[in-house]
Amino acid sequence: MSTPADVKAAWIAEEEAIRKNYSKPGTADRETIGRYDGLGFLHAMLRGELPYPPIMDAMNFCLLQAEKGRIVFQGSPQFGHYNPIGSIHGGWYCTILDSALGCAVHSTLPRGKGYTTLELKVNLIRALTESSGPVRAEGRIIHSGGQTGVAEATLFDSAGKLFASATTTCLIFDIPQYS
């Protein structure tokens, strides 16, 4: 039976291995995005074939796992993410959870489709500090249709302690074609 310390060590090792595959921070143009279905795009990023979003460096988190309808991000909050009262700013929670939620929707999209967040609801359950990490945000699809996608996510540590939960509704749209 694994202890929280064993799980934490395994999580850190998994993150180090994934980060070695990443290329450089950046964004993909619409033509490149249009060549992939959602899950294929995320897998290409994990393999280092596409740049990873710069927000992952700023917020110290990364995409770890992507399967259709399920996404895992891992992050370690840092002192630079603190609010004035000595805990991690709620925006850090929202950013990692929004990433897991949006990518859960993205993972279900066919080629030529994009998405954007329409609504984000976050419940902050307990405070994070710089010693809390790593934590994981796991996003799961609830519904993916022609115009909207709905997902839920949780943020938890290696002991299984829940720090936050969230839901989203995303708008799904066609990506304009470029010649």
Secondary structure by P-SEA (a helix, b strand, c coil): cccaaaaaaaaaaaaaaaaaaccbbbbbcaaaaaaccaaaaaaaaaaccccccccccccccccccccccbbbbbbbbccccccccccccaaaaaaaaaaaaaaaaaaaccccbbbbbcbbbbbbccccccccccbbbbbbbccccccccccccccccccccccccccbbbbbbbccccc
